Structures are given as C-alpha cells and as structure tokens.
C-alpha cells in the first residue's frame, strides 16, 4: 500500500529530527522511500548513507564516457 504525501512528509520530518544537522528534502516515490526506510532500520545507517550507497551502486554500473 503506497504512502500518501502526508505520510511521507511525516516520515521525512521525523528522520530529519533524529539525524539533526542541516538537511534537505529529497522526494522519493513511495515504494523507494519504503525500501530506504527498511534498509535504514536493518542496516543501522542514516537515511542519507543508504541513499548515497544506492547512488554509488547505480553509478558503478554505468559505462564510463
């Protein structure tokens, strides 16, 4: 069941409070946000670290120009 925009906003605000510091909002599709949240809980990493790891994996799979 997809999260509504309101539910997503609440999750992001809660995470921002937990992590502290200067943050920005990254809007993700609900299914991606759910996977990031699950990986964050399971891996005991910050949300930012999980997203950065995913971006690195994607970039590593791209052919170099």
N, CA, C and O atoms as a Maestro MAE file, in Angstrom:
{
 s_m_m2io_version
 :::
 2.0.0
}

f_m_ct {
 s_m_title
 :::
 protein
 m_atom[260] {
  # First column is atom index #
  i_m_mmod_type
  r_m_x_coord
  r_m_y_coord
  r_m_z_coord
  i_m_residue_number
  s_m_chain_name
  s_m_pdb_residue_name
  s_m_pdb_atom_name
  i_m_atomic_number
  :::
  1 25 0.846 -1.176 0.000 1 A "UNK " " N  " 7
  2 3 0.000 0.000 0.000 1 A "UNK " " CA " 6
  3 2 0.895 1.243 0.000 1 A "UNK " " C  " 6
  4 15 1.697 1.432 0.915 1 A "UNK " " O  " 8
  5 25 0.757 2.090 -1.026 2 A "UNK " " N  " 7
  6 3 1.604 3.274 -1.127 2 A "UNK " " CA " 6
  7 2 1.333 4.285 -0.010 2 A "UNK " " C  " 6
  8 15 0.218 4.401 0.499 2 A "UNK " " O  " 8
  9 25 2.378 4.999 0.344 3 A "UNK " " N  " 7
  10 3 2.245 6.057 1.352 3 A "UNK " " CA " 6
  11 2 1.701 7.319 0.693 3 A "UNK " " C  " 6
  12 15 2.028 7.618 -0.456 3 A "UNK " " O  " 8
  13 25 0.884 8.045 1.412 4 A "UNK " " N  " 7
  14 3 0.397 9.330 0.904 4 A "UNK " " CA " 6
  15 2 1.507 10.367 1.066 4 A "UNK " " C  " 6
  16 15 2.480 10.141 1.785 4 A "UNK " " O  " 8
  17 25 1.349 11.498 0.395 5 A "UNK " " N  " 7
  18 3 2.339 12.575 0.535 5 A "UNK " " CA " 6
  19 2 2.452 13.036 1.976 5 A "UNK " " C  " 6
  20 15 3.545 13.349 2.447 5 A "UNK " " O  " 8
  21 25 1.326 13.078 2.681 6 A "UNK " " N  " 7
  22 3 1.335 13.496 4.086 6 A "UNK " " CA " 6
  23 2 2.135 12.518 4.932 6 A "UNK " " C  " 6
  24 15 2.932 12.929 5.775 6 A "UNK " " O  " 8
  25 25 1.924 11.221 4.710 7 A "UNK " " N  " 7
  26 3 2.668 10.200 5.465 7 A "UNK " " CA " 6
  27 2 4.159 10.284 5.163 7 A "UNK " " C  " 6
  28 15 4.989 10.163 6.064 7 A "UNK " " O  " 8
  29 25 4.496 10.493 3.886 8 A "UNK " " N  " 7
  30 3 5.903 10.624 3.513 8 A "UNK " " CA " 6
  31 2 6.534 11.838 4.187 8 A "UNK " " C  " 6
  32 15 7.656 11.769 4.686 8 A "UNK " " O  " 8
  33 25 5.801 12.951 4.195 9 A "UNK " " N  " 7
  34 3 6.312 14.169 4.833 9 A "UNK " " CA " 6
  35 2 6.571 13.948 6.313 9 A "UNK " " C  " 6
  36 15 7.587 14.397 6.843 9 A "UNK " " O  " 8
  37 25 5.659 13.261 6.979 10 A "UNK " " N  " 7
  38 3 5.835 12.976 8.406 10 A "UNK " " CA " 6
  39 2 7.077 12.125 8.638 10 A "UNK " " C  " 6
  40 15 7.836 12.378 9.573 10 A "UNK " " O  " 8
  41 25 7.288 11.116 7.794 11 A "UNK " " N  " 7
  42 3 8.472 10.260 7.930 11 A "UNK " " CA " 6
  43 2 9.755 11.065 7.748 11 A "UNK " " C  " 6
  44 15 10.699 10.917 8.524 11 A "UNK " " O  " 8
  45 25 9.791 11.910 6.732 12 A "UNK " " N  " 7
  46 3 10.987 12.702 6.479 12 A "UNK " " CA " 6
  47 2 11.258 13.683 7.608 12 A "UNK " " C  " 6
  48 15 12.408 13.861 8.009 12 A "UNK " " O  " 8
  49 25 10.205 14.326 8.129 13 A "UNK " " N  " 7
  50 3 10.398 15.266 9.242 13 A "UNK " " CA " 6
  51 2 10.922 14.542 10.476 13 A "UNK " " C  " 6
  52 15 11.800 15.051 11.173 13 A "UNK " " O  " 8
  53 25 10.386 13.356 10.746 14 A "UNK " " N  " 7
  54 3 10.836 12.583 11.908 14 A "UNK " " CA " 6
  55 2 12.303 12.188 11.744 14 A "UNK " " C  " 6
  56 15 13.081 12.288 12.692 14 A "UNK " " O  " 8
  57 25 12.680 11.744 10.560 15 A "UNK " " N  " 7
  58 3 14.072 11.354 10.318 15 A "UNK " " CA " 6
  59 2 15.004 12.553 10.435 15 A "UNK " " C  " 6
  60 15 16.100 12.447 10.986 15 A "UNK " " O  " 8
  61 25 14.565 13.688 9.917 16 A "UNK " " N  " 7
  62 3 15.386 14.900 9.990 16 A "UNK " " CA " 6
  63 2 15.648 15.272 11.438 16 A "UNK " " C  " 6
  64 15 16.759 15.674 11.782 16 A "UNK " " O  " 8
  65 25 14.638 15.145 12.292 17 A "UNK " " N  " 7
  66 3 14.812 15.439 13.717 17 A "UNK " " CA " 6
  67 2 15.779 14.453 14.353 17 A "UNK " " C  " 6
  68 15 16.618 14.843 15.165 17 A "UNK " " O  " 8
  69 25 15.670 13.165 13.987 18 A "UNK " " N  " 7
  70 3 16.549 12.133 14.551 18 A "UNK " " CA " 6
  71 2 17.999 12.375 14.166 18 A "UNK " " C  " 6
  72 15 18.893 12.277 15.007 18 A "UNK " " O  " 8
  73 25 18.237 12.691 12.897 19 A "UNK " " N  " 7
  74 3 19.601 12.828 12.402 19 A "UNK " " CA " 6
  75 2 20.221 14.168 12.764 19 A "UNK " " C  " 6
  76 15 21.442 14.272 12.883 19 A "UNK " " O  " 8
  77 25 19.397 15.194 12.939 20 A "UNK " " N  " 7
  78 3 19.910 16.518 13.265 20 A "UNK " " CA " 6
  79 2 20.735 17.097 12.135 20 A "UNK " " C  " 6
  80 15 20.888 16.482 11.080 20 A "UNK " " O  " 8
  81 25 21.259 18.277 12.369 21 A "UNK " " N  " 7
  82 3 22.090 18.915 11.358 21 A "UNK " " CA " 6
  83 2 21.280 19.502 10.225 21 A "UNK " " C  " 6
  84 15 20.050 19.454 10.221 21 A "UNK " " O  " 8
  85 25 21.994 20.054 9.268 22 A "UNK " " N  " 7
  86 3 21.348 20.688 8.126 22 A "UNK " " CA " 6
  87 2 20.924 19.602 7.142 22 A "UNK " " C  " 6
  88 15 21.731 18.771 6.725 22 A "UNK " " O  " 8
  89 25 19.681 19.623 6.788 23 A "UNK " " N  " 7
  90 3 19.137 18.592 5.911 23 A "UNK " " CA " 6
  91 2 18.424 19.234 4.732 23 A "UNK " " C  " 6
  92 15 18.065 20.411 4.772 23 A "UNK " " O  " 8
  93 25 18.229 18.462 3.703 24 A "UNK " " N  " 7
  94 3 17.388 18.881 2.599 24 A "UNK " " CA " 6
  95 2 16.364 17.782 2.383 24 A "UNK " " C  " 6
  96 15 16.542 16.652 2.837 24 A "UNK " " O  " 8
  97 25 15.302 18.122 1.693 25 A "UNK " " N  " 7
  98 3 14.249 17.144 1.452 25 A "UNK " " CA " 6
  99 2 14.425 16.553 0.071 25 A "UNK " " C  " 6
  100 15 14.534 17.284 -0.914 25 A "UNK " " O  " 8
  101 25 14.454 15.261 -0.004 26 A "UNK " " N  " 7
  102 3 14.543 14.544 -1.264 26 A "UNK " " CA " 6
  103 2 13.251 13.763 -1.414 26 A "UNK " " C  " 6
  104 15 12.985 12.840 -0.645 26 A "UNK " " O  " 8
  105 25 12.456 14.129 -2.395 27 A "UNK " " N  " 7
  106 3 11.182 13.437 -2.596 27 A "UNK " " CA " 6
  107 2 11.422 12.185 -3.413 27 A "UNK " " C  " 6
  108 15 11.934 12.242 -4.531 27 A "UNK " " O  " 8
  109 25 11.049 11.071 -2.847 28 A "UNK " " N  " 7
  110 3 11.202 9.779 -3.499 28 A "UNK " " CA " 6
  111 2 9.827 9.168 -3.721 28 A "UNK " " C  " 6
  112 15 8.896 9.434 -2.960 28 A "UNK " " O  " 8
  113 25 9.696 8.353 -4.755 29 A "UNK " " N  " 7
  114 3 8.442 7.615 -4.893 29 A "UNK " " CA " 6
  115 2 8.207 6.786 -3.627 29 A "UNK " " C  " 6
  116 15 9.158 6.379 -2.961 29 A "UNK " " O  " 8
  117 25 6.958 6.544 -3.307 30 A "UNK " " N  " 7
  118 3 6.605 5.864 -2.055 30 A "UNK " " CA " 6
  119 2 7.298 4.519 -1.908 30 A "UNK " " C  " 6
  120 15 7.767 4.186 -0.819 30 A "UNK " " O  " 8
  121 25 7.373 3.735 -2.988 31 A "UNK " " N  " 7
  122 3 7.999 2.418 -2.873 31 A "UNK " " CA " 6
  123 2 9.497 2.539 -2.605 31 A "UNK " " C  " 6
  124 15 10.058 1.732 -1.864 31 A "UNK " " O  " 8
  125 25 10.146 3.531 -3.198 32 A "UNK " " N  " 7
  126 3 11.574 3.751 -2.952 32 A "UNK " " CA " 6
  127 2 11.788 4.233 -1.519 32 A "UNK " " C  " 6
  128 15 12.705 3.779 -0.835 32 A "UNK " " O  " 8
  129 25 10.942 5.149 -1.074 33 A "UNK " " N  " 7
  130 3 11.048 5.656 0.300 33 A "UNK " " CA " 6
  131 2 10.876 4.528 1.310 33 A "UNK " " C  " 6
  132 15 11.555 4.501 2.337 33 A "UNK " " O  " 8
  133 25 9.978 3.608 1.022 34 A "UNK " " N  " 7
  134 3 9.750 2.475 1.925 34 A "UNK " " CA " 6
  135 2 10.995 1.583 1.993 34 A "UNK " " C  " 6
  136 15 11.388 1.146 3.075 34 A "UNK " " O  " 8
  137 25 11.612 1.315 0.842 35 A "UNK " " N  " 7
  138 3 12.819 0.479 0.811 35 A "UNK " " CA " 6
  139 2 13.959 1.171 1.552 35 A "UNK " " C  " 6
  140 15 14.695 0.526 2.299 35 A "UNK " " O  " 8
  141 25 14.109 2.476 1.350 36 A "UNK " " N  " 7
  142 3 15.156 3.227 2.055 36 A "UNK " " CA " 6
  143 2 14.927 3.147 3.558 36 A "UNK " " C  " 6
  144 15 15.870 2.946 4.323 36 A "UNK " " O  " 8
  145 25 13.677 3.304 3.982 37 A "UNK " " N  " 7
  146 3 13.361 3.224 5.413 37 A "UNK " " CA " 6
  147 2 13.683 1.840 5.967 37 A "UNK " " C  " 6
  148 15 14.227 1.724 7.065 37 A "UNK " " O  " 8
  149 25 13.348 0.785 5.212 38 A "UNK " " N  " 7
  150 3 13.637 -0.584 5.665 38 A "UNK " " CA " 6
  151 2 15.136 -0.818 5.771 38 A "UNK " " C  " 6
  152 15 15.610 -1.396 6.750 38 A "UNK " " O  " 8
  153 25 15.885 -0.372 4.766 39 A "UNK " " N  " 7
  154 3 17.340 -0.546 4.787 39 A "UNK " " CA " 6
  155 2 17.974 0.258 5.920 39 A "UNK " " C  " 6
  156 15 18.949 -0.180 6.529 39 A "UNK " " O  " 8
  157 25 17.421 1.420 6.194 40 A "UNK " " N  " 7
  158 3 17.928 2.257 7.280 40 A "UNK " " CA " 6
  159 2 17.775 1.533 8.610 40 A "UNK " " C  " 6
  160 15 18.704 1.498 9.417 40 A "UNK " " O  " 8
  161 25 16.608 0.959 8.831 41 A "UNK " " N  " 7
  162 3 16.345 0.233 10.080 41 A "UNK " " CA " 6
  163 2 17.210 -1.020 10.185 41 A "UNK " " C  " 6
  164 15 17.803 -1.287 11.230 41 A "UNK " " O  " 8
  165 25 17.280 -1.778 9.107 42 A "UNK " " N  " 7
  166 3 18.005 -3.049 9.122 42 A "UNK " " CA " 6
  167 2 19.509 -2.851 9.246 42 A "UNK " " C  " 6
  168 15 20.176 -3.575 9.985 42 A "UNK " " O  " 8
  169 25 20.046 -1.869 8.522 43 A "UNK " " N  " 7
  170 3 21.491 -1.677 8.482 43 A "UNK " " CA " 6
  171 2 22.031 -0.736 9.533 43 A "UNK " " C  " 6
  172 15 23.243 -0.539 9.620 43 A "UNK " " O  " 8
  173 25 21.160 -0.150 10.333 44 A "UNK " " N  " 7
  174 3 21.580 0.796 11.365 44 A "UNK " " CA " 6
  175 2 22.426 1.920 10.767 44 A "UNK " " C  " 6
  176 15 23.450 2.309 11.330 44 A "UNK " " O  " 8
  177 25 21.979 2.440 9.608 45 A "UNK " " N  " 7
  178 3 22.640 3.543 8.924 45 A "UNK " " CA " 6
  179 2 21.670 4.707 8.825 45 A "UNK " " C  " 6
  180 15 20.461 4.539 8.983 45 A "UNK " " O  " 8
  181 25 22.205 5.878 8.564 46 A "UNK " " N  " 7
  182 3 21.332 7.032 8.342 46 A "UNK " " CA " 6
  183 2 20.669 6.895 6.976 46 A "UNK " " C  " 6
  184 15 21.161 6.186 6.098 46 A "UNK " " O  " 8
  185 25 19.564 7.575 6.817 47 A "UNK " " N  " 7
  186 3 18.848 7.564 5.540 47 A "UNK " " CA " 6
  187 2 19.761 8.079 4.426 47 A "UNK " " C  " 6
  188 15 19.771 7.534 3.322 47 A "UNK " " O  " 8
  189 25 20.516 9.118 4.718 48 A "UNK " " N  " 7
  190 3 21.424 9.695 3.722 48 A "UNK " " CA " 6
  191 2 22.467 8.681 3.274 48 A "UNK " " C  " 6
  192 15 22.786 8.604 2.088 48 A "UNK " " O  " 8
  193 25 22.997 7.909 4.206 49 A "UNK " " N  " 7
  194 3 24.005 6.900 3.869 49 A "UNK " " CA " 6
  195 2 23.417 5.818 2.973 49 A "UNK " " C  " 6
  196 15 24.083 5.349 2.050 49 A "UNK " " O  " 8
  197 25 22.184 5.420 3.235 50 A "UNK " " N  " 7
  198 3 21.527 4.397 2.410 50 A "UNK " " CA " 6
  199 2 21.328 4.926 0.992 50 A "UNK " " C  " 6
  200 15 21.627 4.231 0.021 50 A "UNK " " O  " 8
  201 25 20.822 6.161 0.870 51 A "UNK " " N  " 7
  202 3 20.588 6.747 -0.454 51 A "UNK " " CA " 6
  203 2 21.906 6.911 -1.201 51 A "UNK " " C  " 6
  204 15 21.986 6.592 -2.387 51 A "UNK " " O  " 8
  205 25 22.939 7.405 -0.523 52 A "UNK " " N  " 7
  206 3 24.244 7.579 -1.153 52 A "UNK " " CA " 6
  207 2 24.802 6.238 -1.632 52 A "UNK " " C  " 6
  208 15 25.374 6.159 -2.719 52 A "UNK " " O  " 8
  209 25 24.639 5.192 -0.833 53 A "UNK " " N  " 7
  210 3 25.088 3.862 -1.242 53 A "UNK " " CA " 6
  211 2 24.380 3.387 -2.498 53 A "UNK " " C  " 6
  212 15 25.006 2.797 -3.378 53 A "UNK " " O  " 8
  213 25 23.080 3.641 -2.589 54 A "UNK " " N  " 7
  214 3 22.313 3.254 -3.778 54 A "UNK " " CA " 6
  215 2 22.782 4.023 -5.008 54 A "UNK " " C  " 6
  216 15 22.920 3.452 -6.089 54 A "UNK " " O  " 8
  217 25 23.026 5.315 -4.838 55 A "UNK " " N  " 7
  218 3 23.501 6.133 -5.954 55 A "UNK " " CA " 6
  219 2 24.858 5.630 -6.428 55 A "UNK " " C  " 6
  220 15 25.100 5.539 -7.631 55 A "UNK " " O  " 8
  221 25 25.736 5.306 -5.498 56 A "UNK " " N  " 7
  222 3 27.062 4.785 -5.872 56 A "UNK " " CA " 6
  223 2 26.946 3.474 -6.642 56 A "UNK " " C  " 6
  224 15 27.669 3.261 -7.615 56 A "UNK " " O  " 8
  225 25 26.034 2.590 -6.211 57 A "UNK " " N  " 7
  226 3 25.830 1.322 -6.918 57 A "UNK " " CA " 6
  227 2 25.359 1.563 -8.345 57 A "UNK " " C  " 6
  228 15 25.831 0.917 -9.281 57 A "UNK " " O  " 8
  229 25 24.428 2.495 -8.507 58 A "UNK " " N  " 7
  230 3 23.915 2.803 -9.846 58 A "UNK " " CA " 6
  231 2 25.025 3.375 -10.716 58 A "UNK " " C  " 6
  232 15 25.189 2.968 -11.866 58 A "UNK " " O  " 8
  233 25 25.792 4.321 -10.168 59 A "UNK " " N  " 7
  234 3 26.867 4.933 -10.941 59 A "UNK " " CA " 6
  235 2 27.960 3.928 -11.291 59 A "UNK " " C  " 6
  236 15 28.553 4.009 -12.366 59 A "UNK " " O  " 8
  237 25 28.228 2.993 -10.403 60 A "UNK " " N  " 7
  238 3 29.247 1.973 -10.666 60 A "UNK " " CA " 6
  239 2 28.826 1.074 -11.829 60 A "UNK " " C  " 6
  240 15 29.674 0.544 -12.546 60 A "UNK " " O  " 8
  241 25 27.529 0.907 -12.012 61 A "UNK " " N  " 7
  242 3 27.025 0.058 -13.089 61 A "UNK " " CA " 6
  243 2 26.919 0.761 -14.426 61 A "UNK " " C  " 6
  244 15 26.650 0.117 -15.440 61 A "UNK " " O  " 8
  245 25 27.127 2.083 -14.452 62 A "UNK " " N  " 7
  246 3 27.034 2.854 -15.693 62 A "UNK " " CA " 6
  247 2 28.370 2.810 -16.423 62 A "UNK " " C  " 6
  248 15 29.428 2.918 -15.803 62 A "UNK " " O  " 8
  249 25 28.317 2.653 -17.745 63 A "UNK " " N  " 7
  250 3 29.575 2.683 -18.502 63 A "UNK " " CA " 6
  251 2 30.180 4.085 -18.465 63 A "UNK " " C  " 6
  252 15 29.463 5.083 -18.525 63 A "UNK " " O  " 8
  253 25 31.500 4.146 -18.366 64 A "UNK " " N  " 7
  254 3 32.195 5.442 -18.333 64 A "UNK " " CA " 6
  255 2 32.203 6.051 -19.721 64 A "UNK " " C  " 6
  256 15 32.265 5.346 -20.728 64 A "UNK " " O  " 8
  257 25 32.139 7.374 -19.754 65 A "UNK " " N  " 7
  258 3 32.172 8.065 -21.057 65 A "UNK " " CA " 6
  259 2 33.594 8.278 -21.497 65 A "UNK " " C  " 6
  260 15 33.832 8.841 -22.565 65 A "UNK " " O  " 8
  :::
 }
 m_bond[259] {
  # First column is bond index #
  i_m_from
  i_m_to
  i_m_order
  :::
  1 1 2 1
  2 2 3 1
  3 3 4 2
  4 3 5 1
  5 5 6 1
  6 6 7 1
  7 7 8 2
  8 7 9 1
  9 9 10 1
  10 10 11 1
  11 11 12 2
  12 11 13 1
  13 13 14 1
  14 14 15 1
  15 15 16 2
  16 15 17 1
  17 17 18 1
  18 18 19 1
  19 19 20 2
  20 19 21 1
  21 21 22 1
  22 22 23 1
  23 23 24 2
  24 23 25 1
  25 25 26 1
  26 26 27 1
  27 27 28 2
  28 27 29 1
  29 29 30 1
  30 30 31 1
  31 31 32 2
  32 31 33 1
  33 33 34 1
  34 34 35 1
  35 35 36 2
  36 35 37 1
  37 37 38 1
  38 38 39 1
  39 39 40 2
  40 39 41 1
  41 41 42 1
  42 42 43 1
  43 43 44 2
  44 43 45 1
  45 45 46 1
  46 46 47 1
  47 47 48 2
  48 47 49 1
  49 49 50 1
  50 50 51 1
  51 51 52 2
  52 51 53 1
  53 53 54 1
  54 54 55 1
  55 55 56 2
  56 55 57 1
  57 57 58 1
  58 58 59 1
  59 59 60 2
  60 59 61 1
  61 61 62 1
  62 62 63 1
  63 63 64 2
  64 63 65 1
  65 65 66 1
  66 66 67 1
  67 67 68 2
  68 67 69 1
  69 69 70 1
  70 70 71 1
  71 71 72 2
  72 71 73 1
  73 73 74 1
  74 74 75 1
  75 75 76 2
  76 75 77 1
  77 77 78 1
  78 78 79 1
  79 79 80 2
  80 79 81 1
  81 81 82 1
  82 82 83 1
  83 83 84 2
  84 83 85 1
  85 85 86 1
  86 86 87 1
  87 87 88 2
  88 87 89 1
  89 89 90 1
  90 90 91 1
  91 91 92 2
  92 91 93 1
  93 93 94 1
  94 94 95 1
  95 95 96 2
  96 95 97 1
  97 97 98 1
  98 98 99 1
  99 99 100 2
  100 99 101 1
  101 101 102 1
  102 102 103 1
  103 103 104 2
  104 103 105 1
  105 105 106 1
  106 106 107 1
  107 107 108 2
  108 107 109 1
  109 109 110 1
  110 110 111 1
  111 111 112 2
  112 111 113 1
  113 113 114 1
  114 114 115 1
  115 115 116 2
  116 115 117 1
  117 117 118 1
  118 118 119 1
  119 119 120 2
  120 119 121 1
  121 121 122 1
  122 122 123 1
  123 123 124 2
  124 123 125 1
  125 125 126 1
  126 126 127 1
  127 127 128 2
  128 127 129 1
  129 129 130 1
  130 130 131 1
  131 131 132 2
  132 131 133 1
  133 133 134 1
  134 134 135 1
  135 135 136 2
  136 135 137 1
  137 137 138 1
  138 138 139 1
  139 139 140 2
  140 139 141 1
  141 141 142 1
  142 142 143 1
  143 143 144 2
  144 143 145 1
  145 145 146 1
  146 146 147 1
  147 147 148 2
  148 147 149 1
  149 149 150 1
  150 150 151 1
  151 151 152 2
  152 151 153 1
  153 153 154 1
  154 154 155 1
  155 155 156 2
  156 155 157 1
  157 157 158 1
  158 158 159 1
  159 159 160 2
  160 159 161 1
  161 161 162 1
  162 162 163 1
  163 163 164 2
  164 163 165 1
  165 165 166 1
  166 166 167 1
  167 167 168 2
  168 167 169 1
  169 169 170 1
  170 170 171 1
  171 171 172 2
  172 171 173 1
  173 173 174 1
  174 174 175 1
  175 175 176 2
  176 175 177 1
  177 177 178 1
  178 178 179 1
  179 179 180 2
  180 179 181 1
  181 181 182 1
  182 182 183 1
  183 183 184 2
  184 183 185 1
  185 185 186 1
  186 186 187 1
  187 187 188 2
  188 187 189 1
  189 189 190 1
  190 190 191 1
  191 191 192 2
  192 191 193 1
  193 193 194 1
  194 194 195 1
  195 195 196 2
  196 195 197 1
  197 197 198 1
  198 198 199 1
  199 199 200 2
  200 199 201 1
  201 201 202 1
  202 202 203 1
  203 203 204 2
  204 203 205 1
  205 205 206 1
  206 206 207 1
  207 207 208 2
  208 207 209 1
  209 209 210 1
  210 210 211 1
  211 211 212 2
  212 211 213 1
  213 213 214 1
  214 214 215 1
  215 215 216 2
  216 215 217 1
  217 217 218 1
  218 218 219 1
  219 219 220 2
  220 219 221 1
  221 221 222 1
  222 222 223 1
  223 223 224 2
  224 223 225 1
  225 225 226 1
  226 226 227 1
  227 227 228 2
  228 227 229 1
  229 229 230 1
  230 230 231 1
  231 231 232 2
  232 231 233 1
  233 233 234 1
  234 234 235 1
  235 235 236 2
  236 235 237 1
  237 237 238 1
  238 238 239 1
  239 239 240 2
  240 239 241 1
  241 241 242 1
  242 242 243 1
  243 243 244 2
  244 243 245 1
  245 245 246 1
  246 246 247 1
  247 247 248 2
  248 247 249 1
  249 249 250 1
  250 250 251 1
  251 251 252 2
  252 251 253 1
  253 253 254 1
  254 254 255 1
  255 255 256 2
  256 255 257 1
  257 257 258 1
  258 258 259 1
  259 259 260 2
  :::
 }
}
